[in-house]
Amino acid sequence: MIRIQTNNLSKRFNREWIFHKLNSEFHTGNTYAITGPNGSGKSTLLQVLWGQMPPSSGELTYSLNNNPIEGDYIYKYVTIAAPYLDLIEEFTLQELLEFHFKSKPIRSGFSIESIIDILYLRDARTKYIMNFSSGMKQRVKLGLAFYTDVPVLFLDEPGANLDRKAFEWYLHHLEQIRHNKLVFIASNQPEEYPESAIKIDLHQFKVKNLQVT
């Protein structure tokens, strides 16, 4: 089981606190919905939690079966899907999947061929990513996240650019895997996360007029 623990975790830009003194534990088997309006800092919190962005203060620790994971190795345990993360557009779909799964393990029982079918992109396997629609690209990002064999899944605005059919596909695959992973979903759209998700409202961690020294 993987656990992420935060101790007074805080992030600010200039004199504005994006979130302040977040104290929590996150565990395998739970889905957490990071909520708040656009610009509230949902993406910033995720980036701090997955180790891309350092906090301004406080501590972030990962552990696997009670064994600490060093910060430099967090990337091995997480996978991410977000609209602002780019795919390598010079690759075909086949090449992109092959490249990705050279660095991250594929889920047991699946192959690149089966994932192409799951994405319902068989006819686009030799098409360059640069020629994909925004919805196709988002589906690929979600597919990479769902079928990478790591314990922590970060989804930032997962429904972005998806039509209704693709959105139902997203919900179906999320439901299949979320009980065996630690899942974070940043969204201000309740339909993007399950009703049972544990909600973290960033407004609870905002501090007005706090003096920064």
ABEGO torsion letter per residue (X at the ends): XBBBBBBGBBBBBEABBABBGBBBBBBBGBBBBBBEBBGAGAAAAAAAAAGABBBABEBBBBBBGGBBBBAAAAAAABBBBBAABBBBAABBAAAAAAAAAAABBBBBGBBAAAAAAAAGAAAAAABBAAABBAAAAAAAAAAAAAABBBABBBBBGAABGBBAAAAAAAAAAAAAAAAABBBBBBBABAAABBAABBBBBAAAABBBGBBBX
